[in-house]
Amino acid sequence: MRWNMRYFKWISSLLNGIRHMFLLGVVLLIIESLSLLFAIGLQKQLIDEVLFKENYTNFHIIVISMAFLYLIHSLLFTFGPLACHHVVAHIRFTLSKHLMLYLHKIPKDKLQKERSATFVHYFTQDIRMISRLTGEEIPNLLKEIVISLFLIFIVGYANIILLISILLFSLLNIVIGRYFAPKLKKMAKNVEKTKSELLIHSEESISSTREVIAFNRHQWELENFNRIYNRYFTAAMAEGQLVNKQMLSSEPIRWGANLSILGIGGFLVLQGQLSVGLFIVVYQYTSRLLTSFQTIFNSIMLISSRMSNVDRIREVLEGEKWNEGDKSLQSSITNIKFDHVNFKYDDNASPILRDINIELPIGKKIAFVGLSGGGKSTIVQLLARLHEPTEGNILVNNIPLNNIKRKNWMSKIAVVFQDPYLFPDTIRNNLLFGVEHISDEYLDKICKTVSIYDYIKSLKKGYDTIIGERGITLSGGQRQRIALARALLRNPEILILDEATSALDVKNEHLIQINIDKLRKDKTTIIIAHRLSTIKNADVIYLIKKGEAIEVEKPKNSEQWEFIYENIQ
Ligand SMILES: Nc1ncnc2c1ncn2[C@@H]1O[C@H](COP(=O)(O)OP(=O)(O)OP(=O)(O)O)[C@@H](O)[C@H]1O
């Protein structure tokens, strides 16, 4: 079993801030069960002292006490689990928050290697299981341990032979449980795995609906789904069959235990060693003790299997995070230099950028041009710190970029990607993207700059129009313009446009470019484009060819432009 202190330390750390509620939950669960046991215990008084002795003076006290204990039991039956639910909800929220924060700190190459549905699975399955483990399953185990100790004491006190026989039956039950446990664990793991495959597939099917329709691949998609669903169904059925077999083996033991208690207890009553009232109570207690042992065993098995969920989430949360940097960049950016920068996406892959040695002129419009796959986007991703150079450094004001506080650096730059992500929210929220204190006038001005103002105003709800997921209700060009406006609103020191206007027609692109140039006069703007028209008014042009950067002199005539044209188309 994979129990060790590290797991419990980690689980215990989840209870920070909610430990009192957890303890309250455990205590309430214990009181709830004990109150029922005490009510059962009073049956001895009722039978032996009242009914057999025909002494009715204490009858009403016993009945009232029983009613009181049942009332406590009924009340705590709801309040105990309520406290536990509170703990479950708190842990679910805290873990989801940590995972969400982690997603923003995970190195991008690591994130890209994972299917996004895997992260959805972390949120929906693993976190749910861990919160239930901590808030429900562990408190219930603690409760059962206390209850079984109490019952062992009472049954042992009534008669040691009864206790020994019930312990023997429980032992037998546990032996059977141990026989089935590894098989059940293996099957449960398989069910979990196939279920998660099914969830991931469903999630990805939803995302690929458009392609499936467009390529008329319904049948193929259905077959894929059937295949994955059948794997899950077979695993779940096999697990169900095994659970049935286990129940079939343990049921006779339960009946055997009940019969032996009846036999031994009855004999002790006839011998006068046990009163009828105590026998009736002990009979019920032994039955409960048997259940208690079974529950403890099952809980331990369950908790042990939950450790795989704990492992997965710990691996993620305690995994590699990207370098945050600790140096502040107080002043404005005066200098950006690529100093022998090499970059590989993977240790074993061939280099994408080779010995890049360039100095970006600040306050100018810089263009990166080159054939597809040359490494242009990779360069700007290094600037946006989505990746780190494998060798060499990017120096900003002579400080290695990796050492600058990420938050500090990101407040100075803004990037617009070719395929920007828009949220299923209002246009206003997509534009502001959490930036506050932007006046309506400034918002209008920026929207006019990127020629989206008239379109927004033509909408019935204007800025408050909700756009569909990923901006599905907008055209590609409108999406790009909103993304451009979002970046311009931040008025960054460095603006990076990675094919950010590629979906616009040449006329509109030209118009927007003139506006942006005016707005960003004396500010640094880096553009990546394949169209000659996009880079024509750049101050400096770098040709990125097979991972190498060469500064090309600004063409002075159409022949020289022809050379650039050949290298970008
Ligand atoms: N996340 C990634 N993991 C592995 N390789 C990648 C990744 N992103 C890009 N590449 C590879 O790096 C190389 C350069 O890609 P990059 O996107 O920088 O080129 P580009 O010049 O911007 O191309 P384009 O003009 O087509 O956008 C390509 O060979 C590409 O396959």
The ligand as a Gaussian input file, in Angstrom:
#p B3LYP/6-31G(d) Opt

LIG

0 1
 N        5.729000      24.466000     -29.820000
 C        6.563000      23.962000     -30.710000
 N        7.161000      22.776000     -30.462000
 C        8.029000      22.258000     -31.345000
 N        8.386000      22.853000     -32.489000
 C        7.818000      24.031000     -32.786000
 C        6.881000      24.646000     -31.908000
 N        6.490000      25.816000     -32.451000
 C        7.154000      25.929000     -33.626000
 N        7.948000      24.866000     -33.818000
 C        8.851000      24.648000     -34.965000
 O        9.785000      25.722000     -34.974000
 C       10.067000      26.122000     -36.283000
 C        9.894000      27.638000     -36.397000
 O        8.519000      27.933000     -36.160000
 P        8.006000      29.426000     -36.114000
 O        6.574000      29.375000     -35.807000
 O        8.893000      30.215000     -35.225000
 O        8.249000      29.853000     -37.623000
 P        7.733000      31.147000     -38.386000
 O        8.919000      31.679000     -39.094000
 O        7.032000      32.063000     -37.472000
 O        6.705000      30.463000     -39.378000
 P        5.337000      31.066000     -40.002000
 O        5.746000      32.186000     -40.913000
 O        4.775000      29.901000     -40.740000
 O        4.482000      31.505000     -38.864000
 C        9.137000      25.319000     -37.186000
 O        9.901000      24.282000     -37.779000
 C        8.110000      24.731000     -36.268000
 O        7.746000      23.456000     -36.690000

